[in-house]
């Protein structure tokens, strides 16, 4: 359904972004700091 709505190239791109995000989170020494830096720096 999402592939039909957004197109397969977008879903592939979004999946890569989220996989990279998950890897950075798993490798972070301080996961709370990672989340603050990753998500709250944009606000």
N, CA, C and O atoms as a GROMACS GRO file, in nm:
protein
  172
    1UNK      N    1   0.082  -0.119   0.000
    1UNK     CA    2   0.000   0.000   0.000
    1UNK      C    3   0.088   0.127   0.000
    1UNK      O    4   0.062   0.221  -0.075
    2UNK      N    5   0.191   0.128   0.085
    2UNK     CA    6   0.278   0.246   0.089
    2UNK      C    7   0.355   0.263  -0.041
    2UNK      O    8   0.375   0.376  -0.088
    3UNK      N    9   0.399   0.152  -0.099
    3UNK     CA   10   0.470   0.162  -0.228
    3UNK      C   11   0.380   0.221  -0.335
    3UNK      O   12   0.425   0.299  -0.419
    4UNK      N   13   0.254   0.185  -0.331
    4UNK     CA   14   0.161   0.242  -0.428
    4UNK      C   15   0.138   0.390  -0.403
    4UNK      O   16   0.128   0.468  -0.497
    5UNK      N   17   0.132   0.428  -0.277
    5UNK     CA   18   0.104   0.568  -0.244
    5UNK      C   19   0.225   0.658  -0.267
    5UNK      O   20   0.211   0.767  -0.323
    6UNK      N   21   0.344   0.614  -0.225
    6UNK     CA   22   0.462   0.699  -0.232
    6UNK      C   23   0.559   0.662  -0.344
    6UNK      O   24   0.642   0.743  -0.383
    7UNK      N   25   0.548   0.542  -0.393
    7UNK     CA   26   0.639   0.495  -0.496
    7UNK      C   27   0.754   0.417  -0.434
    7UNK      O   28   0.803   0.451  -0.326
    8UNK      N   29   0.796   0.314  -0.501
    8UNK     CA   30   0.901   0.226  -0.450
    8UNK      C   31   1.034   0.298  -0.426
    8UNK      O   32   1.101   0.269  -0.326
    9UNK      N   33   1.076   0.390  -0.514
    9UNK     CA   34   1.204   0.460  -0.488
    9UNK      C   35   1.203   0.535  -0.354
    9UNK      O   36   1.303   0.534  -0.281
   10UNK      N   37   1.093   0.600  -0.321
   10UNK     CA   38   1.085   0.671  -0.193
   10UNK      C   39   1.092   0.574  -0.076
   10UNK      O   40   1.162   0.600   0.021
   11UNK      N   41   1.021   0.463  -0.084
   11UNK     CA   42   1.021   0.364   0.025
   11UNK      C   43   1.161   0.308   0.044
   11UNK      O   44   1.205   0.289   0.157
   12UNK      N   45   1.231   0.281  -0.064
   12UNK     CA   46   1.369   0.230  -0.056
   12UNK      C   47   1.459   0.333   0.010
   12UNK      O   48   1.539   0.298   0.098
   13UNK      N   49   1.448   0.458  -0.029
   13UNK     CA   50   1.528   0.567   0.028
   13UNK      C   51   1.497   0.583   0.177
   13UNK      O   52   1.589   0.592   0.258
   14UNK      N   53   1.371   0.587   0.214
   14UNK     CA   54   1.329   0.604   0.353
   14UNK      C   55   1.378   0.488   0.439
   14UNK      O   56   1.422   0.508   0.552
   15UNK      N   57   1.371   0.367   0.385
   15UNK     CA   58   1.418   0.249   0.458
   15UNK      C   59   1.567   0.259   0.486
   15UNK      O   60   1.612   0.227   0.596
   16UNK      N   61   1.645   0.303   0.388
   16UNK     CA   62   1.790   0.321   0.408
   16UNK      C   63   1.819   0.425   0.516
   16UNK      O   64   1.907   0.405   0.599
   17UNK      N   65   1.746   0.534   0.515
   17UNK     CA   66   1.766   0.638   0.616
   17UNK      C   67   1.739   0.583   0.755
   17UNK      O   68   1.817   0.606   0.847
   18UNK      N   69   1.629   0.509   0.772
   18UNK     CA   70   1.593   0.455   0.902
   18UNK      C   71   1.690   0.346   0.946
   18UNK      O   72   1.717   0.334   1.066
   19UNK      N   73   1.741   0.266   0.855
   19UNK     CA   74   1.840   0.164   0.891
   19UNK      C   75   1.968   0.231   0.939
   19UNK      O   76   2.029   0.186   1.036
   20UNK      N   77   2.010   0.338   0.872
   20UNK     CA   78   2.128   0.411   0.913
   20UNK      C   79   2.107   0.473   1.051
   20UNK      O   80   2.197   0.470   1.135
   21UNK      N   81   1.991   0.528   1.073
   21UNK     CA   82   1.958   0.585   1.203
   21UNK      C   83   1.965   0.479   1.313
   21UNK      O   84   2.019   0.505   1.420
   22UNK      N   85   1.913   0.361   1.287
   22UNK     CA   86   1.916   0.252   1.385
   22UNK      C   87   2.059   0.210   1.415
   22UNK      O   88   2.093   0.184   1.530
   23UNK      N   89   2.143   0.202   1.314
   23UNK     CA   90   2.283   0.166   1.334
   23UNK      C   91   2.355   0.270   1.419
   23UNK      O   92   2.431   0.234   1.510
   24UNK      N   93   2.333   0.398   1.392
   24UNK     CA   94   2.396   0.504   1.471
   24UNK      C   95   2.348   0.498   1.615
   24UNK      O   96   2.427   0.519   1.708
   25UNK      N   97   2.221   0.469   1.636
   25UNK     CA   98   2.167   0.458   1.770
   25UNK      C   99   2.232   0.343   1.846
   25UNK      O  100   2.272   0.358   1.961
   26UNK      N  101   2.244   0.228   1.781
   26UNK     CA  102   2.304   0.110   1.844
   26UNK      C  103   2.450   0.132   1.879
   26UNK      O  104   2.500   0.076   1.976
   27UNK      N  105   2.521   0.213   1.801
   27UNK     CA  106   2.663   0.238   1.823
   27UNK      C  107   2.689   0.354   1.919
   27UNK      O  108   2.802   0.373   1.963
   28UNK      N  109   2.587   0.429   1.952
   28UNK     CA  110   2.604   0.546   2.038
   28UNK      C  111   2.644   0.504   2.180
   28UNK      O  112   2.586   0.412   2.237
   29UNK      N  113   2.742   0.573   2.233
   29UNK     CA  114   2.785   0.546   2.371
   29UNK      C  115   2.678   0.591   2.468
   29UNK      O  116   2.650   0.522   2.567
   30UNK      N  117   2.617   0.705   2.441
   30UNK     CA  118   2.510   0.759   2.525
   30UNK      C  119   2.385   0.772   2.439
   30UNK      O  120   2.373   0.866   2.361
   31UNK      N  121   2.295   0.680   2.453
   31UNK     CA  122   2.176   0.676   2.367
   31UNK      C  123   2.081   0.792   2.394
   31UNK      O  124   2.013   0.838   2.303
   32UNK      N  125   2.075   0.838   2.518
   32UNK     CA  126   1.991   0.955   2.547
   32UNK      C  127   2.045   1.078   2.475
   32UNK      O  128   1.969   1.156   2.418
   33UNK      N  129   2.176   1.096   2.479
   33UNK     CA  130   2.238   1.209   2.410
   33UNK      C  131   2.217   1.197   2.259
   33UNK      O  132   2.194   1.297   2.191
   34UNK      N  133   2.226   1.076   2.207
   34UNK     CA  134   2.200   1.054   2.064
   34UNK      C  135   2.060   1.103   2.028
   34UNK      O  136   2.042   1.174   1.929
   35UNK      N  137   1.962   1.064   2.108
   35UNK     CA  138   1.824   1.104   2.079
   35UNK      C  139   1.805   1.255   2.089
   35UNK      O  140   1.736   1.314   2.007
   36UNK      N  141   1.866   1.316   2.189
   36UNK     CA  142   1.857   1.463   2.199
   36UNK      C  143   1.919   1.529   2.076
   36UNK      O  144   1.862   1.621   2.017
   37UNK      N  145   2.035   1.482   2.039
   37UNK     CA  146   2.107   1.540   1.924
   37UNK      C  147   2.032   1.513   1.793
   37UNK      O  148   2.020   1.602   1.708
   38UNK      N  149   1.983   1.392   1.777
   38UNK     CA  150   1.920   1.350   1.651
   38UNK      C  151   1.783   1.414   1.631
   38UNK      O  152   1.750   1.456   1.520
   39UNK      N  153   1.703   1.423   1.736
   39UNK     CA  154   1.564   1.463   1.720
   39UNK      C  155   1.535   1.604   1.769
   39UNK      O  156   1.456   1.675   1.706
   40UNK      N  157   1.596   1.647   1.879
   40UNK     CA  158   1.561   1.775   1.936
   40UNK      C  159   1.642   1.891   1.880
   40UNK      O  160   1.606   2.007   1.901
   41UNK      N  161   1.750   1.862   1.812
   41UNK     CA  162   1.831   1.971   1.755
   41UNK      C  163   1.756   2.042   1.643
   41UNK      O  164   1.791   2.154   1.606
   42UNK      N  165   1.655   1.981   1.591
   42UNK     CA  166   1.577   2.041   1.480
   42UNK      C  167   1.470   2.136   1.528
   42UNK      O  168   1.413   2.212   1.450
   43UNK      N  169   1.444   2.132   1.658
   43UNK     CA  170   1.335   2.215   1.712
   43UNK      C  171   1.390   2.349   1.757
   43UNK      O  172   1.315   2.433   1.806
   0.00000   0.00000   0.00000
